[in-house]
Amino acid sequence: MNIEEILDKKNSRESGLKIDAPTPKKKRGWKKPLLVLVLLLVIFGPIVYIGSIAMNLTYDTKKLTTDYHPKVSSRIYDVNGDKIANVFEGRHRFYASFDEIPPKMVEALLAIEDTSFFEHGGINYDAIMRAVIKDIKAMAMVEGASTLTQQLVKNTLLTREKKISRKIKELILSYKIEAELSKVEILERYFNEIYLGHNYYGVKTAADGYFHKELKDLTLKEMAILVGLPKAPSYYAPTKNYDISLGRANRVVERLYALNWIDKEAYEKALAEKPVVYNETLTQNKAPYIVDEVVRRLKSDFPDFKTGGYKVYTTIDLKMQDAARKAMEYGYEQAKIRLEAENKRAIDKKIKDYVPYADQNLTKFNGALVSVDPKAGEIRAMIGGVNYKKSSFNRATQANRQPGSAFKPFLYQVALDFGLSPVSKLVDIARTYDFESDQDKDSNETRRWKPKNYENDFKGLITLREALIHSRNLATINLVTDIGINTIKSRLRQQYGMENLPSDLSLSLGSITLTPEKFASYFSAFANGGMMSDLRLINYVDQNGDTVWEHPAQVSKRVTEERQAFLMTTILRDIVKRGTGARAKVWGIELAGKTGTTNDSIDTWFVGYSPSIETIVWFGNDDNSPLWRREQGGWTAAPSFGNYYKQLIKIYPQMPRKFEMPEGVIEVMVEGNKKEYFTDISKPPRVEVKAEADEELLF
């Protein structure tokens, strides 16, 4: 029998037997009035009691009728449609319309709970009489007689207290609900309100939680497990008592077969099946930093986000997110090993005045990673910390840190756009700068700044390419000085939209502050051929099948010509091949990037990209205290970057592996065997030819 037959056909019932009672003999005396009084009490006492309850009962059924708006969990999905997490407040529920519920599931529920559902008006008197007789015989409550309507009323409008008054209220309200709702509406509410263990409310929620399936994909045995749960959700929960749950489901299947609602083949197949059951957290949260960030960004537009049944479609790729998490854990463990080795070295060599690094458990040490598709402007992975359980603070979006030398590519790009080329000579010598700080204005005192290279040396003259490859501070400061600090600031504001730039030469060493996410947006200009993208995390939000929010059209801004950006890519590529970023190198794919380390190793970075994916990695202490000796971007952040791309080429072996040279770039062999790149803006140097003494002079 299918659901249409159930809705259209009602089984007829035979009326009860008529019993003629013998005419009692007339008796006189005092016993007759007493008997009458007892009979009146027996007959009218319950009526009076019920009447008093009914008169005092508030017939407010709006919670199930006109004001029925159950709280519904929201869901967050990745870019491929895979679920990231459930988000809810209190009860976890996915709502299913009656059309979504398989007819066989309705039949299974009626078979085990209320076969006469379509015949009674809310109360099944035959079932009540049978239950009373069994309870009397057993001298205990061995069988109930609640209809589905009564169960719905009990679970939504009343408490679960075991009192006669509550039962009477249940009966009265059941009649009222039957008068106000259709049978289909009652079933729909029942299927969505019933508790099915594991804090799952409703069959759609339980199907997703226990079986990772939509309702339409459930097998008969899985349906039987679900409809068998309401009797004792905790006891029959398949995650707790799998075999007992299967036994209960088998009784449902047997009942269906006894009613001829399934054939023998379906019956035997269902009995033999042992479904796979998942025992997971309610949220099923695969990316907690992403979930928190989504909720934070949507809470102002959707204050009911956790209860409104929204579906959020993000730009995240769960496979890349998992790879990013592993890469950060790898970098953290490598740093931990270096810390332990550093302390052991100091102790073994009895270094004078050495104080072992205080944070032995690395409680302050943490990191962040942001990985994006620079062409689409979409965030593919975001890790806000090494361990979410220990710290839920999202350093990727909320921690403003200094980029240090990782900021230098922006300065060098300005130089290239002004006409310098990768082989232009920069001055790498020490200079002393006198300056007046804000705190010294009243005293008219000046201070002296004498910057130095990381290697504590200088080269004299060095090419622009080599200066950036080896992150030469002195060459960079002299470059900014020659171009002019105000000119540099103006370009960075106009082209990239950078604000709060310092007005002194500390800008040369990356003294601005920004979040890893914002850094990823700026750095996309190099990864995307001169086009800087505003990054997005959320594509659109649906509710009840309608799109209620959509991210505006992607905004990209050209900050430099594609051919000029490629010159920078060739330099950043060399940084990975043979410069400070060598530990980011991955065999089988070209990578370009830049290390960054601030004073005292407070912040360490590696920022870079492949031909299709850009990634920012940061490590440091949350309290801005220095890291231990020798930590810097090439040691601390670069290994995580490389580990991440090693995983990516395994996950997506078809991803682009080599940078493509755009039109307008020319290759020239310089110094005999070195390949260099130039454009019509960054032109090759002139070749000066020495004149011969006997050469004729032309005037």
C-alpha positions in Angstrom: 0.0 0.0 0.0 1.4 3.4 -0.9 0.7 6.8 0.6 -1.9 7.7 -1.9 -3.9 4.6 -0.9 -3.4 5.5 2.8 -4.8 9.0 2.2 -7.7 7.8 0.1 -8.8 4.6 1.8 -9.9 4.1 5.3 -10.5 0.6 6.7 -13.9 0.0 8.0 -14.3 -1.2 11.6 -16.9 -3.5 13.1 -19.0 -2.1 15.9 -18.7 -3.7 19.4 -21.0 -6.4 20.7 -24.3 -5.3 22.3 -24.7 -6.8 25.7 -28.1 -6.8 27.4 -27.8 -6.5 31.1 -30.4 -8.4 33.3 -33.1 -6.3 34.9 -32.1 -5.9 38.5 -34.5 -7.0 41.2 -36.2 -4.3 43.2 -34.8 -3.9 46.7 -36.0 -1.8 49.5 -34.3 -0.3 52.4 -31.4 2.1 53.0 -29.0 0.5 50.5 -30.7 1.9 47.4 -30.0 5.6 48.1 -26.4 4.7 48.9 -26.0 2.7 45.7 -27.5 5.6 43.7 -25.1 8.0 45.3 -22.1 5.8 44.5 -23.2 5.4 40.9 -23.6 9.1 40.6 -20.1 9.6 41.9 -18.6 7.0 39.6 -20.4 8.3 36.5 -20.5 12.0 37.1 -17.3 12.4 39.2 -14.9 12.0 36.3 -17.2 14.2 34.1 -17.1 16.9 36.7 -13.3 16.5 37.1 -12.7 16.6 33.3 -15.1 19.5 33.0 -13.2 21.5 35.5 -9.9 20.9 33.7 -11.4 21.7 30.4 -12.9 25.0 31.7 -9.4 26.0 33.0 -7.5 24.8 29.9 -6.2 27.5 27.6 -7.0 26.3 24.1 -3.9 27.8 22.6 -2.8 25.6 19.7 -1.3 28.4 17.7 2.2 27.0 18.3 1.2 24.1 16.1 -1.2 25.9 13.7 -1.1 29.6 12.7 2.1 30.4 14.6 4.0 27.3 13.7 7.6 28.5 12.9 10.0 25.9 14.2 13.7 26.8 14.7 15.6 25.4 11.8 19.4 24.8 11.6 21.4 26.6 8.9 24.1 24.8 6.8 27.4 26.0 5.3 28.7 24.5 2.1 32.0 24.6 0.3 32.5 25.7 -3.3 31.9 22.1 -4.5 28.6 21.7 -2.6 30.1 19.6 0.2 28.8 20.4 3.7 31.2 22.2 6.0 29.0 22.4 9.1 25.5 22.7 10.7 24.8 25.8 12.6 22.0 25.9 15.1 20.8 27.3 18.5 19.3 24.8 21.0 17.6 22.1 18.9 19.2 20.8 15.8 16.6 20.5 13.1 16.3 20.4 9.3 12.7 21.0 8.1 11.2 18.6 5.6 7.9 19.4 3.8 5.5 16.5 3.4 6.4 16.1 -0.2 10.0 15.4 0.8 9.1 12.5 3.0 9.1 9.2 1.2 5.7 7.5 1.1 7.3 4.3 2.4 8.5 6.2 5.5 4.9 7.4 6.2 3.7 3.8 5.9 6.4 2.5 8.2 5.5 5.1 10.9 1.8 4.3 10.7 2.5 0.6 10.8 4.4 0.7 14.0 2.8 3.7 15.8 -0.7 4.4 14.6 -2.3 2.1 12.0 -5.7 3.8 12.4 -4.4 7.3 12.0 -6.6 8.2 9.1 -9.7 6.8 10.8 -9.7 8.4 14.3 -10.3 12.0 15.3 -7.2 12.3 17.4 -8.0 9.5 20.0 -8.2 5.8 19.3 -10.7 4.4 21.8 -10.2 0.8 20.7 -6.4 1.1 21.4 -7.2 2.7 24.7 -9.4 -0.2 25.8 -6.9 -2.8 24.6 -4.1 -1.0 26.5 -6.2 -0.7 29.7 -7.0 -4.4 29.6 -3.3 -5.4 29.2 -2.3 -3.0 31.9 -4.8 -4.4 34.3 -3.8 -7.9 33.6 -0.1 -7.1 34.1 -0.8 -4.8 37.1 1.6 -2.3 35.4 1.8 0.1 32.5 2.9 -2.2 29.8 1.2 -0.6 26.8 0.3 2.9 25.7 -2.4 4.0 23.4 -1.3 7.4 22.2 -2.1 8.4 18.7 0.4 10.3 16.5 -1.7 13.4 17.2 -1.4 12.9 21.0 2.3 12.3 20.7 2.6 15.6 18.7 0.6 17.5 21.3 2.5 16.0 24.2 5.9 16.9 22.7 5.0 20.5 21.6 2.2 21.9 23.7 2.5 20.1 27.0 5.0 18.8 29.5 5.9 15.2 29.9 4.7 14.9 33.5 2.7 11.7 34.3 -0.6 13.1 35.7 -4.2 12.4 34.9 -4.8 16.1 34.4 -2.0 16.3 31.7 -3.5 13.2 30.0 -6.9 14.9 29.9 -5.4 18.1 28.5 -3.7 15.9 25.9 -7.0 14.4 24.8 -8.8 17.7 24.6 -6.0 19.4 22.6 -5.7 16.4 20.3 -9.3 16.9 19.3 -8.7 20.6 18.7 -5.6 20.0 16.6 -7.5 17.4 14.5 -10.2 20.1 13.9 -7.6 22.8 12.9 -5.1 20.8 10.9 -5.4 18.2 8.1 -4.0 14.8 8.5 -1.2 15.6 6.2 -0.3 18.8 8.2 -0.3 16.7 11.4 2.0 14.2 9.8 4.4 16.9 8.5 4.6 18.5 11.9 5.2 15.1 13.6 8.0 14.1 11.2 9.7 17.5 11.9 9.1 17.7 15.7 9.8 14.2 16.9 13.0 13.6 18.9 15.2 10.9 17.4 18.2 10.8 19.7 21.6 12.4 19.5 19.8 15.8 19.7 18.3 15.2 16.3 14.8 16.6 15.9 12.9 15.5 12.8 13.6 12.7 10.3 15.5 14.9 7.9 18.0 15.8 10.6 18.4 12.2 11.7 18.8 11.0 8.2 21.6 13.5 7.7 23.2 12.8 11.0 23.0 9.0 11.3 23.3 8.1 7.6 24.7 11.2 5.8 21.8 10.9 3.4 18.8 12.9 2.1 15.4 11.5 2.9 14.9 10.4 -0.7 18.0 8.3 -0.6 17.2 6.2 2.5 16.7 2.5 2.3 13.7 0.8 3.8 15.8 -0.4 6.7 17.1 3.1 7.4 13.6 4.4 7.4 12.6 1.7 9.8 15.4 2.6 12.2 14.2 6.2 12.2 10.5 5.6 12.7 11.3 3.1 15.4 13.2 5.6 17.5 10.4 7.8 19.0 9.4 5.0 21.4 12.7 5.3 23.3 15.2 7.5 21.4 18.2 7.1 23.7 17.7 3.3 24.1 17.2 2.6 20.4 19.7 5.1 19.1 21.9 3.3 16.5 25.0 5.1 17.7 24.6 3.7 21.2 22.9 0.3 20.8 23.3 -0.7 17.2 22.0 -4.3 17.5 19.0 -3.2 19.6 18.2 -0.5 17.1 18.3 -3.1 14.3 15.9 -5.3 16.3 13.5 -2.5 16.7 13.8 -1.7 13.0 13.1 -5.4 12.1 9.9 -5.2 14.0 8.8 -2.2 11.9 9.7 -4.2 8.8 7.8 -7.2 10.0 4.7 -5.0 10.8 4.8 -3.6 7.2 5.0 -7.2 5.9 2.1 -8.3 8.1 -0.1 -5.5 6.8 0.9 -6.4 3.2 2.4 -3.0 2.7 5.7 -4.5 1.4 6.3 -7.8 -0.6 8.4 -10.7 0.5 11.4 -9.6 -1.5 11.5 -6.1 0.1 10.9 -7.7 3.5 13.8 -10.1 3.3 16.1 -7.5 1.8 15.4 -5.1 4.6 15.8 -7.7 7.4 19.3 -8.6 6.0 20.5 -5.1 5.7 22.9 -3.5 8.2 23.2 0.2 7.4 26.4 2.2 8.1 25.7 4.6 11.0 27.8 7.7 11.7 28.5 8.9 15.2 29.6 12.5 14.7 29.2 15.8 16.5 26.0 17.7 15.8 27.7 20.4 13.9 29.8 18.0 11.8 32.1 21.0 11.7 35.0 20.3 9.2 36.4 23.9 9.3 35.6 25.7 12.5 37.5 28.9 11.6 35.5 29.2 8.4 32.2 28.6 10.2 33.0 31.3 12.8 34.0 33.7 10.1 30.8 33.1 8.1 28.6 33.6 11.2 30.5 36.8 12.1 30.1 38.2 8.6 26.4 37.4 8.3 25.1 38.1 11.8 24.2 41.7 11.1 22.2 41.0 7.9 20.7 37.8 9.3 20.2 38.1 13.1 18.3 34.8 13.0 21.1 33.0 11.1 21.3 30.1 13.6 17.6 29.4 13.6 16.4 30.6 10.1 17.3 27.5 8.0 19.8 29.3 5.7 22.1 27.6 3.3 25.4 29.4 2.8 27.6 28.6 -0.2 31.2 29.7 0.4 34.3 29.8 -1.8 36.2 27.4 0.4 37.5 24.1 -1.0 37.4 21.5 1.8 40.2 19.5 0.3 42.4 22.6 0.2 41.2 23.6 3.7 42.3 20.2 5.1 45.7 20.5 3.3 46.2 24.0 4.8 45.4 22.7 8.3 48.0 19.9 7.9 50.5 22.4 6.5 50.2 24.7 9.6 50.5 21.7 11.9 53.6 20.7 10.1 55.2 24.2 10.4 54.3 24.3 14.1 55.9 20.9 14.8 59.1 21.9 12.9 59.3 25.1 15.0 58.8 23.1 18.1 61.7 20.8 17.2 64.0 23.8 16.6 63.0 25.4 19.9 63.9 22.2 21.8 67.2 21.9 19.9 68.0 25.6 20.6 67.4 25.1 24.3 69.5 21.9 24.4 72.3 23.6 22.5 72.5 26.4 25.0 72.4 24.1 28.0 75.0 21.8 26.5 77.4 24.6 25.6 76.7 26.4 28.9 76.2 29.7 27.1 76.7 32.5 29.5 73.6 34.5 30.5 71.4 32.3 28.3 67.8 32.1 29.4 65.9 29.2 27.8 62.9 30.3 25.9 60.2 30.7 28.5 57.2 29.4 26.5 58.3 25.8 26.4 54.7 24.6 25.5 54.4 27.1 22.7 51.2 28.4 24.2 51.8 31.9 22.7 53.2 30.7 19.4 50.6 30.5 16.6 50.0 31.0 12.9 47.6 31.7 10.1 47.2 30.8 6.5 45.1 32.3 3.7 45.0 30.6 0.3 43.1 32.2 -2.7 42.3 31.8 -6.3 43.6 35.2 -7.4 41.8 35.3 -10.7 38.4 34.6 -9.2 39.2 36.6 -6.0 37.9 33.7 -3.9 39.3 32.4 -0.7 39.9 28.6 -1.0 41.4 27.9 2.5 41.7 29.9 5.7 43.3 28.8 8.9 43.1 31.1 11.8 45.3 29.2 14.2 47.2 26.0 14.7 44.7 24.4 17.0 41.1 25.7 17.1 40.3 23.8 20.4 43.0 25.8 22.2 42.2 29.1 20.5 39.3 30.1 18.3 40.7 33.6 17.6 41.0 33.9 13.8 44.4 35.4 13.2 43.9 35.3 9.4 41.2 38.0 9.6 41.6 39.7 12.9 45.3 39.9 13.7 47.1 43.0 12.4 50.8 42.2 12.0 53.8 43.8 10.4 54.9 42.1 7.1 58.5 43.1 7.3 60.5 42.2 4.2 57.5 40.5 2.6 56.3 44.0 1.8 59.4 44.8 -0.4 57.9 43.5 -3.7 55.4 46.4 -3.7 58.3 48.9 -3.4 60.3 47.1 -6.2 57.2 47.0 -8.4 56.9 50.8 -8.2 60.6 51.0 -9.2 60.0 48.6 -12.2 57.0 50.7 -13.3 59.2 53.8 -13.2 61.5 52.2 -15.8 64.0 50.3 -13.7 64.7 46.8 -14.9 65.8 43.6 -13.1 69.4 44.4 -13.9 69.4 48.0 -12.8 72.1 48.7 -10.2 71.1 49.6 -6.7 73.4 51.0 -4.0 73.9 48.6 -1.2 75.9 50.6 1.3 75.3 51.8 4.8 73.8 55.2 5.6 73.0 57.0 8.8 69.8 59.0 9.1 69.0 61.7 11.6 65.3 62.1 12.4 63.0 63.7 14.9 60.4 61.4 16.4 57.0 62.5 17.7 58.0 62.1 21.3 61.0 64.3 20.8 59.2 67.3 19.3 59.1 69.3 22.6 62.8 68.8 23.3 63.9 69.4 19.7 66.2 66.4 19.9 67.0 64.3 16.9 67.7 60.6 16.8 70.0 58.6 14.6 69.0 55.5 12.6 71.6 53.2 11.1 69.9 50.3 9.3 71.8 47.2 8.3 71.5 44.0 6.3 70.5 40.7 7.9 74.0 39.4 7.0 75.7 42.5 8.5 77.5 43.3 5.3 77.0 45.4 2.1 77.7 44.8 -1.5 78.3 48.2 -2.9 76.4 47.9 -6.1 73.9 45.1 -6.7 71.2 44.5 -9.3 67.6 45.0 -8.5 67.0 41.3 -9.0 69.7 40.2 -6.6 68.7 42.8 -4.0 65.2 41.5 -3.7 66.3 37.8 -4.0 68.5 38.2 -1.0 66.2 40.8 0.7 68.9 43.4 1.1 67.7 46.1 3.5 70.2 48.7 2.6 69.6 48.5 -1.1 65.9 48.7 -0.5 66.2 51.8 1.7 68.5 53.5 -0.8 66.0 52.6 -3.6 63.1 54.2 -1.7 65.3 57.2 -0.9 66.2 57.7 -4.5 62.5 57.4 -5.7 61.2 59.5 -2.8 59.2 58.4 0.1 56.2 60.6 -0.8 56.2 59.3 -4.4 56.2 55.7 -3.1 53.4 56.4 -0.7 51.3 58.1 -3.3 51.7 55.2 -5.7 50.8 52.7 -3.0 47.7 54.6 -2.0 46.5 55.3 -5.5 47.2 51.9 -7.1 46.6 49.5 -4.2 44.4 51.5 -1.9 46.9 51.2 1.0 46.2 53.4 4.0 48.0 54.3 7.2 51.4 54.2 5.6 54.3 55.5 7.7 55.9 58.8 6.5 59.5 57.7 7.1 61.9 55.2 5.7 60.7 52.4 8.0 58.2 51.8 5.2 61.1 50.3 3.3 61.2 47.5 5.9 57.5 46.8 6.0 56.5 48.7 9.1 52.8 48.9 8.2 50.2 46.6 9.9 47.7 44.4 8.1 45.9 41.1 8.5 47.0 38.0 6.5 43.6 38.2 4.6 44.3 41.8 3.6 47.8 41.0 2.6 46.5 38.3 0.4 44.3 40.8 -1.4 47.2 43.2 -2.0 49.5 40.4 -3.1 47.0 39.1 -5.6 48.3 41.8 -7.9 51.4 39.8 -8.5 49.7 36.4 -8.7 47.0 37.7 -11.1 49.2 39.5 -13.7 48.8 43.0 -12.3 45.1 42.8 -11.3 44.4 43.2 -7.6 41.2 41.4 -6.4 38.9 42.1 -3.5 38.6 38.7 -1.9 35.3 37.0 -1.0 34.5 34.1 1.3 30.7 33.8 0.7 29.1 33.5 -2.7 25.4 33.5 -1.9 22.9 32.6 0.8 19.6 30.7 0.2 16.5 30.3 2.4 13.6 28.1 1.5 14.9 27.8 -2.1 15.3 31.5 -2.7 18.5 33.5 -2.8 18.3 36.1 -0.1 21.9 37.5 -0.4 24.5 37.4 -3.1 28.0 38.8 -3.1 28.4 41.8 -5.4 30.1 41.3 -8.8 33.8 40.7 -8.3 35.9 43.9 -8.3 39.4 43.7 -9.7 41.7 46.7 -10.2 44.6 46.9 -12.5 47.6 48.2 -10.5 50.3 47.4 -13.1 50.7 46.1 -16.6 50.7 42.3 -17.0 54.2 42.3 -18.5 55.5 44.4 -15.6 53.9 42.1 -13.1 55.6 39.1 -14.8 59.0 40.8 -14.2 58.2 40.6 -10.5 57.1 37.0 -10.8 60.5 36.0 -12.3 62.3 37.6 -9.4 60.0 36.0 -6.8 60.5 32.7 -8.6 64.2 33.1 -8.1 63.7 33.7 -4.4 62.3 30.2 -4.1 64.8 28.7 -6.4 68.0 30.1 -4.9 67.1 32.9 -2.4 65.7 33.3 1.1 62.6 31.2 0.2 64.5 28.0 -0.7 62.6 26.0 1.9 59.4 26.7 0.1 60.6 24.9 -3.0 58.4 22.0 -4.3 59.6 19.6 -7.0 57.3 19.5 -10.0 55.8 23.0 -9.7 57.0 26.6 -10.2 56.5 28.7 -7.1 57.2 32.4 -6.6 57.3 34.1 -3.2 58.9 36.4 -0.6 60.0 35.8 3.0 59.3 38.4 5.7 60.8 38.8 9.2 60.4 41.8 11.4 62.8 43.1 14.1 63.6 40.4 16.8 61.7 37.9 14.8 58.3 39.1 16.1 56.6 38.3 12.8 57.6 35.7 10.2 56.0 35.4 6.8 56.1 33.6 3.5 53.9 35.1 0.8 53.7 33.5 -2.6 51.9 31.8 -5.4 51.9 29.1 -8.0 50.5 29.8 -11.5 47.0 29.4 -10.2 46.9 29.6 -6.3 48.2 32.3 -4.0 49.0 31.6 -0.3 50.0 33.7 2.7 51.6 32.1 5.7 52.3 33.9 9.0 53.8 32.6 12.3 54.5 34.6 15.5 53.6 35.0 19.2 50.1 36.3 20.0 51.5 38.8 22.5 54.0 40.3 20.0 57.0 39.0 21.9 60.1 37.9 20.0 60.6 34.3 18.8 63.6 32.4 19.7 67.0 32.8 18.1 67.3 32.3 14.3 63.6 32.2 13.6 62.7 34.1 10.4 60.4 33.8 7.4 62.6 31.4 5.5 62.8 29.0 8.5 59.4 29.3 10.1 56.8 30.1 7.5 58.3 28.8 4.2 58.2 25.1 5.2 54.4 25.3 5.8 54.0 27.0 2.4 56.0 24.3 0.7 54.2 21.5 2.5 50.8 22.9 1.4 51.7 22.9 -2.3 53.1 19.4 -2.0 49.7 18.3 -0.9 47.9 20.4 -3.6 49.7 18.8 -6.5 48.6 15.4 -5.2 45.0 16.5 -4.6 44.8 18.3 -8.0 47.5 16.9 -10.2 46.1 18.7 -13.2 46.7 22.2 -11.7 49.0 24.5 -13.7 52.7 23.9 -13.0 54.6 26.6 -15.0 54.2 30.4 -15.3 53.3 31.6 -18.8 55.2 34.5 -20.1 52.8 37.2 -21.5 53.2 39.2 -24.6 55.4 42.2 -24.3 58.2 40.5 -22.4 61.5 39.7 -24.1 64.2 37.3 -23.0 67.8 38.4 -23.3 70.9 36.5 -22.4 73.1 38.7 -20.2 76.6 38.1 -18.9 77.0 35.3 -21.4 74.7 32.6 -19.9 72.1 34.3 -17.7 68.6 34.7 -18.9 67.0 38.1 -18.1 63.6 39.6 -18.8 62.7 43.1 -20.1 59.7 45.1 -21.4 59.2 48.3 -23.3 59.0 50.0 -19.9 61.8 48.2 -18.1 64.2 48.2 -21.1 67.5 46.3 -21.5 70.6 48.4 -20.7 72.4 50.1 -23.6 75.4 48.2 -24.8 78.3 50.7 -25.0 80.7 49.8 -27.8 84.3 51.0 -27.4 85.4 53.0 -30.4 88.6 52.0 -32.3 91.4 54.5 -32.6 91.5 54.5 -36.4 87.7 54.6 -36.8 86.5 57.4 -39.0 84.7 60.1 -37.1 81.5 61.4 -38.8 80.3 65.0 -38.1 
